[in-house]
């Protein structure tokens, strides 16, 4: 029951945003960020932090 909110990337694997940024639009970076955080458990701060860090690394 506690894992029902966990997506495939919530087990410690990194969600990669590379490849989704080919056109360089900031809106795409935000879309990928939101896709990333929806894979995180509601109480998994480390997962959300990884998503934020990957968003910050985008040009």
PyMOL Python script that loads the backbone (N, CA, C, O; Angstrom):
from pymol import cmd

cmd.read_pdbstr("""\
ATOM      1  N   UNK A   1       0.821  -1.201   0.000  1.00  0.00           N
ATOM      2  CA  UNK A   1       0.000   0.000   0.000  1.00  0.00           C
ATOM      3  C   UNK A   1       0.865   1.265   0.000  1.00  0.00           C
ATOM      4  O   UNK A   1       0.524   2.242  -0.667  1.00  0.00           O
ATOM      5  N   UNK A   2       1.961   1.256   0.729  1.00  0.00           N
ATOM      6  CA  UNK A   2       2.820   2.423   0.784  1.00  0.00           C
ATOM      7  C   UNK A   2       3.552   2.704  -0.513  1.00  0.00           C
ATOM      8  O   UNK A   2       4.031   3.819  -0.720  1.00  0.00           O
ATOM      9  N   UNK A   3       3.648   1.724  -1.386  1.00  0.00           N
ATOM     10  CA  UNK A   3       4.364   1.895  -2.640  1.00  0.00           C
ATOM     11  C   UNK A   3       3.462   2.249  -3.804  1.00  0.00           C
ATOM     12  O   UNK A   3       3.941   2.338  -4.934  1.00  0.00           O
ATOM     13  N   UNK A   4       2.187   2.453  -3.576  1.00  0.00           N
ATOM     14  CA  UNK A   4       1.273   2.688  -4.688  1.00  0.00           C
ATOM     15  C   UNK A   4       1.566   3.972  -5.437  1.00  0.00           C
ATOM     16  O   UNK A   4       1.179   4.100  -6.599  1.00  0.00           O
ATOM     17  N   UNK A   5       2.236   4.926  -4.810  1.00  0.00           N
ATOM     18  CA  UNK A   5       2.545   6.193  -5.471  1.00  0.00           C
ATOM     19  C   UNK A   5       3.922   6.180  -6.120  1.00  0.00           C
ATOM     20  O   UNK A   5       4.342   7.174  -6.713  1.00  0.00           O
ATOM     21  N   UNK A   6       4.615   5.072  -6.012  1.00  0.00           N
ATOM     22  CA  UNK A   6       5.978   5.014  -6.523  1.00  0.00           C
ATOM     23  C   UNK A   6       5.981   4.569  -7.973  1.00  0.00           C
ATOM     24  O   UNK A   6       5.365   3.565  -8.330  1.00  0.00           O
ATOM     25  N   UNK A   7       6.678   5.324  -8.800  1.00  0.00           N
ATOM     26  CA  UNK A   7       6.818   4.968 -10.202  1.00  0.00           C
ATOM     27  C   UNK A   7       8.055   4.121 -10.403  1.00  0.00           C
ATOM     28  O   UNK A   7       8.728   3.762  -9.437  1.00  0.00           O
ATOM     29  N   UNK A   8       8.359   3.798 -11.645  1.00  0.00           N
ATOM     30  CA  UNK A   8       9.494   2.929 -11.939  1.00  0.00           C
ATOM     31  C   UNK A   8      10.843   3.526 -11.561  1.00  0.00           C
ATOM     32  O   UNK A   8      11.813   2.785 -11.405  1.00  0.00           O
ATOM     33  N   UNK A   9      10.929   4.822 -11.413  1.00  0.00           N
ATOM     34  CA  UNK A   9      12.200   5.467 -11.100  1.00  0.00           C
ATOM     35  C   UNK A   9      12.360   5.776  -9.621  1.00  0.00           C
ATOM     36  O   UNK A   9      13.370   6.354  -9.221  1.00  0.00           O
ATOM     37  N   UNK A  10      11.392   5.407  -8.809  1.00  0.00           N
ATOM     38  CA  UNK A  10      11.412   5.771  -7.399  1.00  0.00           C
ATOM     39  C   UNK A  10      12.314   4.869  -6.563  1.00  0.00           C
ATOM     40  O   UNK A  10      12.492   5.131  -5.374  1.00  0.00           O
ATOM     41  N   UNK A  11      12.872   3.846  -7.127  1.00  0.00           N
ATOM     42  CA  UNK A  11      13.707   2.918  -6.377  1.00  0.00           C
ATOM     43  C   UNK A  11      15.177   3.308  -6.405  1.00  0.00           C
ATOM     44  O   UNK A  11      16.038   2.450  -6.206  1.00  0.00           O
ATOM     45  N   UNK A  12      15.483   4.557  -6.642  1.00  0.00           N
ATOM     46  CA  UNK A  12      16.854   5.026  -6.585  1.00  0.00           C
ATOM     47  C   UNK A  12      17.520   5.175  -7.940  1.00  0.00           C
ATOM     48  O   UNK A  12      18.667   5.614  -8.017  1.00  0.00           O
ATOM     49  N   UNK A  13      16.828   4.822  -9.001  1.00  0.00           N
ATOM     50  CA  UNK A  13      17.422   5.022 -10.315  1.00  0.00           C
ATOM     51  C   UNK A  13      17.201   6.459 -10.731  1.00  0.00           C
ATOM     52  O   UNK A  13      16.222   7.088 -10.328  1.00  0.00           O
ATOM     53  N   UNK A  14      18.087   6.964 -11.516  1.00  0.00           N
ATOM     54  CA  UNK A  14      18.017   8.354 -11.943  1.00  0.00           C
ATOM     55  C   UNK A  14      17.086   8.508 -13.137  1.00  0.00           C
ATOM     56  O   UNK A  14      17.086   7.670 -14.039  1.00  0.00           O
ATOM     57  N   UNK A  15      16.314   9.547 -13.145  1.00  0.00           N
ATOM     58  CA  UNK A  15      15.444   9.868 -14.268  1.00  0.00           C
ATOM     59  C   UNK A  15      16.243  10.771 -15.189  1.00  0.00           C
ATOM     60  O   UNK A  15      16.641  11.866 -14.790  1.00  0.00           O
ATOM     61  N   UNK A  16      16.479  10.335 -16.395  1.00  0.00           N
ATOM     62  CA  UNK A  16      17.325  11.088 -17.316  1.00  0.00           C
ATOM     63  C   UNK A  16      16.494  12.020 -18.184  1.00  0.00           C
ATOM     64  O   UNK A  16      15.510  11.601 -18.793  1.00  0.00           O
ATOM     65  N   UNK A  17      16.896  13.289 -18.237  1.00  0.00           N
ATOM     66  CA  UNK A  17      16.194  14.252 -19.065  1.00  0.00           C
ATOM     67  C   UNK A  17      16.884  14.456 -20.401  1.00  0.00           C
ATOM     68  O   UNK A  17      16.325  15.108 -21.283  1.00  0.00           O
ATOM     69  N   UNK A  18      18.066  13.924 -20.574  1.00  0.00           N
ATOM     70  CA  UNK A  18      18.770  14.061 -21.850  1.00  0.00           C
ATOM     71  C   UNK A  18      17.957  13.401 -22.948  1.00  0.00           C
ATOM     72  O   UNK A  18      17.332  12.361 -22.739  1.00  0.00           O
ATOM     73  N   UNK A  19      17.973  14.015 -24.112  1.00  0.00           N
ATOM     74  CA  UNK A  19      17.206  13.472 -25.226  1.00  0.00           C
ATOM     75  C   UNK A  19      15.838  14.112 -25.331  1.00  0.00           C
ATOM     76  O   UNK A  19      15.230  14.109 -26.401  1.00  0.00           O
ATOM     77  N   UNK A  20      15.355  14.655 -24.244  1.00  0.00           N
ATOM     78  CA  UNK A  20      14.075  15.347 -24.269  1.00  0.00           C
ATOM     79  C   UNK A  20      14.271  16.838 -24.525  1.00  0.00           C
ATOM     80  O   UNK A  20      13.297  17.581 -24.640  1.00  0.00           O
ATOM     81  N   UNK A  21      15.508  17.272 -24.613  1.00  0.00           N
ATOM     82  CA  UNK A  21      15.829  18.690 -24.716  1.00  0.00           C
ATOM     83  C   UNK A  21      16.377  19.083 -26.076  1.00  0.00           C
ATOM     84  O   UNK A  21      16.997  20.140 -26.196  1.00  0.00           O
ATOM     85  N   UNK A  22      16.174  18.280 -27.094  1.00  0.00           N
ATOM     86  CA  UNK A  22      16.787  18.537 -28.389  1.00  0.00           C
ATOM     87  C   UNK A  22      16.442  19.905 -28.963  1.00  0.00           C
ATOM     88  O   UNK A  22      17.279  20.505 -29.638  1.00  0.00           O
ATOM     89  N   UNK A  23      15.250  20.413 -28.722  1.00  0.00           N
ATOM     90  CA  UNK A  23      14.871  21.699 -29.288  1.00  0.00           C
ATOM     91  C   UNK A  23      15.229  22.865 -28.371  1.00  0.00           C
ATOM     92  O   UNK A  23      15.053  24.017 -28.770  1.00  0.00           O
ATOM     93  N   UNK A  24      15.724  22.613 -27.157  1.00  0.00           N
ATOM     94  CA  UNK A  24      16.240  23.641 -26.280  1.00  0.00           C
ATOM     95  C   UNK A  24      15.203  24.557 -25.655  1.00  0.00           C
ATOM     96  O   UNK A  24      15.575  25.600 -25.118  1.00  0.00           O
ATOM     97  N   UNK A  25      13.946  24.226 -25.698  1.00  0.00           N
ATOM     98  CA  UNK A  25      12.925  25.097 -25.108  1.00  0.00           C
ATOM     99  C   UNK A  25      12.817  24.846 -23.615  1.00  0.00           C
ATOM    100  O   UNK A  25      12.843  23.700 -23.164  1.00  0.00           O
ATOM    101  N   UNK A  26      12.694  25.935 -22.843  1.00  0.00           N
ATOM    102  CA  UNK A  26      12.583  25.823 -21.392  1.00  0.00           C
ATOM    103  C   UNK A  26      11.316  25.085 -20.997  1.00  0.00           C
ATOM    104  O   UNK A  26      11.315  24.362 -20.001  1.00  0.00           O
ATOM    105  N   UNK A  27      10.245  25.248 -21.747  1.00  0.00           N
ATOM    106  CA  UNK A  27       9.000  24.555 -21.445  1.00  0.00           C
ATOM    107  C   UNK A  27       9.176  23.054 -21.462  1.00  0.00           C
ATOM    108  O   UNK A  27       8.554  22.347 -20.669  1.00  0.00           O
ATOM    109  N   UNK A  28      10.011  22.560 -22.350  1.00  0.00           N
ATOM    110  CA  UNK A  28      10.274  21.126 -22.400  1.00  0.00           C
ATOM    111  C   UNK A  28      11.001  20.667 -21.143  1.00  0.00           C
ATOM    112  O   UNK A  28      10.715  19.587 -20.625  1.00  0.00           O
ATOM    113  N   UNK A  29      11.932  21.468 -20.648  1.00  0.00           N
ATOM    114  CA  UNK A  29      12.653  21.116 -19.428  1.00  0.00           C
ATOM    115  C   UNK A  29      11.681  21.012 -18.262  1.00  0.00           C
ATOM    116  O   UNK A  29      11.792  20.103 -17.439  1.00  0.00           O
ATOM    117  N   UNK A  30      10.738  21.928 -18.187  1.00  0.00           N
ATOM    118  CA  UNK A  30       9.750  21.880 -17.113  1.00  0.00           C
ATOM    119  C   UNK A  30       8.833  20.678 -17.261  1.00  0.00           C
ATOM    120  O   UNK A  30       8.472  20.047 -16.268  1.00  0.00           O
ATOM    121  N   UNK A  31       8.455  20.359 -18.482  1.00  0.00           N
ATOM    122  CA  UNK A  31       7.604  19.190 -18.712  1.00  0.00           C
ATOM    123  C   UNK A  31       8.308  17.917 -18.256  1.00  0.00           C
ATOM    124  O   UNK A  31       7.702  17.067 -17.602  1.00  0.00           O
ATOM    125  N   UNK A  32       9.570  17.788 -18.596  1.00  0.00           N
ATOM    126  CA  UNK A  32      10.340  16.613 -18.192  1.00  0.00           C
ATOM    127  C   UNK A  32      10.500  16.584 -16.676  1.00  0.00           C
ATOM    128  O   UNK A  32      10.445  15.515 -16.068  1.00  0.00           O
ATOM    129  N   UNK A  33      10.698  17.753 -16.058  1.00  0.00           N
ATOM    130  CA  UNK A  33      10.795  17.837 -14.600  1.00  0.00           C
ATOM    131  C   UNK A  33       9.515  17.322 -13.951  1.00  0.00           C
ATOM    132  O   UNK A  33       9.569  16.522 -13.017  1.00  0.00           O
ATOM    133  N   UNK A  34       8.376  17.774 -14.438  1.00  0.00           N
ATOM    134  CA  UNK A  34       7.114  17.323 -13.856  1.00  0.00           C
ATOM    135  C   UNK A  34       6.883  15.839 -14.098  1.00  0.00           C
ATOM    136  O   UNK A  34       6.325  15.156 -13.240  1.00  0.00           O
ATOM    137  N   UNK A  35       7.299  15.331 -15.241  1.00  0.00           N
ATOM    138  CA  UNK A  35       7.217  13.890 -15.485  1.00  0.00           C
ATOM    139  C   UNK A  35       8.088  13.146 -14.477  1.00  0.00           C
ATOM    140  O   UNK A  35       7.702  12.095 -13.967  1.00  0.00           O
ATOM    141  N   UNK A  36       9.262  13.701 -14.196  1.00  0.00           N
ATOM    142  CA  UNK A  36      10.187  13.084 -13.251  1.00  0.00           C
ATOM    143  C   UNK A  36       9.582  13.042 -11.851  1.00  0.00           C
ATOM    144  O   UNK A  36       9.587  11.992 -11.209  1.00  0.00           O
ATOM    145  N   UNK A  37       9.063  14.166 -11.373  1.00  0.00           N
ATOM    146  CA  UNK A  37       8.560  14.176  -9.995  1.00  0.00           C
ATOM    147  C   UNK A  37       7.302  13.334  -9.832  1.00  0.00           C
ATOM    148  O   UNK A  37       7.002  12.886  -8.725  1.00  0.00           O
ATOM    149  N   UNK A  38       6.566  13.111 -10.907  1.00  0.00           N
ATOM    150  CA  UNK A  38       5.384  12.247 -10.774  1.00  0.00           C
ATOM    151  C   UNK A  38       5.780  10.791 -10.579  1.00  0.00           C
ATOM    152  O   UNK A  38       4.947   9.982 -10.170  1.00  0.00           O
ATOM    153  N   UNK A  39       7.037  10.434 -10.862  1.00  0.00           N
ATOM    154  CA  UNK A  39       7.497   9.071 -10.608  1.00  0.00           C
ATOM    155  C   UNK A  39       7.952   8.897  -9.169  1.00  0.00           C
ATOM    156  O   UNK A  39       8.201   7.774  -8.731  1.00  0.00           O
ATOM    157  N   UNK A  40       8.065  10.002  -8.421  1.00  0.00           N
ATOM    158  CA  UNK A  40       8.553   9.952  -7.045  1.00  0.00           C
ATOM    159  C   UNK A  40       7.416   9.652  -6.074  1.00  0.00           C
ATOM    160  O   UNK A  40       6.273  10.057  -6.284  1.00  0.00           O
ATOM    161  N   UNK A  41       7.753   8.941  -5.020  1.00  0.00           N
ATOM    162  CA  UNK A  41       6.821   8.740  -3.925  1.00  0.00           C
ATOM    163  C   UNK A  41       6.596  10.091  -3.246  1.00  0.00           C
ATOM    164  O   UNK A  41       7.483  10.945  -3.249  1.00  0.00           O
ATOM    165  N   UNK A  42       5.432  10.282  -2.678  1.00  0.00           N
ATOM    166  CA  UNK A  42       5.127  11.557  -2.028  1.00  0.00           C
ATOM    167  C   UNK A  42       6.082  11.878  -0.884  1.00  0.00           C
ATOM    168  O   UNK A  42       6.323  13.048  -0.588  1.00  0.00           O
ATOM    169  N   UNK A  43       6.624  10.854  -0.243  1.00  0.00           N
ATOM    170  CA  UNK A  43       7.523  11.086   0.887  1.00  0.00           C
ATOM    171  C   UNK A  43       8.988  10.825   0.548  1.00  0.00           C
ATOM    172  O   UNK A  43       9.811  10.678   1.451  1.00  0.00           O
ATOM    173  N   UNK A  44       9.324  10.766  -0.739  1.00  0.00           N
ATOM    174  CA  UNK A  44      10.698  10.500  -1.174  1.00  0.00           C
ATOM    175  C   UNK A  44      11.372  11.801  -1.589  1.00  0.00           C
ATOM    176  O   UNK A  44      11.404  12.150  -2.769  1.00  0.00           O
ATOM    177  N   UNK A  45      11.901  12.502  -0.616  1.00  0.00           N
ATOM    178  CA  UNK A  45      12.555  13.776  -0.883  1.00  0.00           C
ATOM    179  C   UNK A  45      13.787  13.650  -1.757  1.00  0.00           C
ATOM    180  O   UNK A  45      14.095  14.565  -2.521  1.00  0.00           O
ATOM    181  N   UNK A  46      14.499  12.533  -1.661  1.00  0.00           N
ATOM    182  CA  UNK A  46      15.704  12.332  -2.471  1.00  0.00           C
ATOM    183  C   UNK A  46      15.350  12.250  -3.950  1.00  0.00           C
ATOM    184  O   UNK A  46      16.084  12.771  -4.790  1.00  0.00           O
ATOM    185  N   UNK A  47      14.250  11.612  -4.277  1.00  0.00           N
ATOM    186  CA  UNK A  47      13.812  11.495  -5.669  1.00  0.00           C
ATOM    187  C   UNK A  47      13.477  12.876  -6.228  1.00  0.00           C
ATOM    188  O   UNK A  47      13.894  13.222  -7.333  1.00  0.00           O
ATOM    189  N   UNK A  48      12.733  13.652  -5.470  1.00  0.00           N
ATOM    190  CA  UNK A  48      12.368  15.001  -5.905  1.00  0.00           C
ATOM    191  C   UNK A  48      13.620  15.857  -6.057  1.00  0.00           C
ATOM    192  O   UNK A  48      13.728  16.639  -7.001  1.00  0.00           O
ATOM    193  N   UNK A  49      14.565  15.713  -5.133  1.00  0.00           N
ATOM    194  CA  UNK A  49      15.816  16.464  -5.211  1.00  0.00           C
ATOM    195  C   UNK A  49      16.572  16.136  -6.488  1.00  0.00           C
ATOM    196  O   UNK A  49      17.114  17.037  -7.128  1.00  0.00           O
ATOM    197  N   UNK A  50      16.619  14.858  -6.873  1.00  0.00           N
ATOM    198  CA  UNK A  50      17.285  14.477  -8.124  1.00  0.00           C
ATOM    199  C   UNK A  50      16.619  15.159  -9.311  1.00  0.00           C
ATOM    200  O   UNK A  50      17.302  15.634 -10.217  1.00  0.00           O
ATOM    201  N   UNK A  51      15.297  15.209  -9.312  1.00  0.00           N
ATOM    202  CA  UNK A  51      14.580  15.859 -10.415  1.00  0.00           C
ATOM    203  C   UNK A  51      14.932  17.342 -10.486  1.00  0.00           C
ATOM    204  O   UNK A  51      15.161  17.878 -11.571  1.00  0.00           O
ATOM    205  N   UNK A  52      14.973  18.005  -9.329  1.00  0.00           N
ATOM    206  CA  UNK A  52      15.313  19.428  -9.278  1.00  0.00           C
ATOM    207  C   UNK A  52      16.738  19.649  -9.764  1.00  0.00           C
ATOM    208  O   UNK A  52      16.994  20.577 -10.532  1.00  0.00           O
ATOM    209  N   UNK A  53      17.669  18.805  -9.326  1.00  0.00           N
ATOM    210  CA  UNK A  53      19.065  18.958  -9.740  1.00  0.00           C
ATOM    211  C   UNK A  53      19.211  18.773 -11.243  1.00  0.00           C
ATOM    212  O   UNK A  53      19.964  19.503 -11.887  1.00  0.00           O
ATOM    213  N   UNK A  54      18.500  17.809 -11.807  1.00  0.00           N
ATOM    214  CA  UNK A  54      18.584  17.591 -13.245  1.00  0.00           C
ATOM    215  C   UNK A  54      17.958  18.757 -14.015  1.00  0.00           C
ATOM    216  O   UNK A  54      18.432  19.106 -15.096  1.00  0.00           O
ATOM    217  N   UNK A  55      16.906  19.358 -13.472  1.00  0.00           N
ATOM    218  CA  UNK A  55      16.309  20.534 -14.103  1.00  0.00           C
ATOM    219  C   UNK A  55      17.298  21.695 -14.094  1.00  0.00           C
ATOM    220  O   UNK A  55      17.441  22.399 -15.094  1.00  0.00           O
ATOM    221  N   UNK A  56      17.974  21.893 -12.977  1.00  0.00           N
ATOM    222  CA  UNK A  56      18.951  22.987 -12.864  1.00  0.00           C
ATOM    223  C   UNK A  56      20.113  22.821 -13.833  1.00  0.00           C
ATOM    224  O   UNK A  56      20.692  23.812 -14.276  1.00  0.00           O
ATOM    225  N   UNK A  57      20.459  21.594 -14.165  1.00  0.00           N
ATOM    226  CA  UNK A  57      21.581  21.335 -15.064  1.00  0.00           C
ATOM    227  C   UNK A  57      21.234  21.600 -16.521  1.00  0.00           C
ATOM    228  O   UNK A  57      22.126  21.648 -17.368  1.00  0.00           O
ATOM    229  N   UNK A  58      19.965  21.771 -16.824  1.00  0.00           N
ATOM    230  CA  UNK A  58      19.554  21.995 -18.210  1.00  0.00           C
ATOM    231  C   UNK A  58      19.915  23.408 -18.639  1.00  0.00           C
ATOM    232  O   UNK A  58      19.824  24.344 -17.844  1.00  0.00           O
ATOM    233  N   UNK A  59      20.331  23.567 -19.909  1.00  0.00           N
ATOM    234  CA  UNK A  59      20.711  24.899 -20.418  1.00  0.00           C
ATOM    235  C   UNK A  59      19.536  25.857 -20.470  1.00  0.00           C
ATOM    236  O   UNK A  59      19.696  27.009 -20.874  1.00  0.00           O
TER     237      UNK A  59
END
""", "prot")
cmd.dss("prot")
cmd.show_as("cartoon", "prot")
cmd.util.cbc("prot")
cmd.orient("prot")
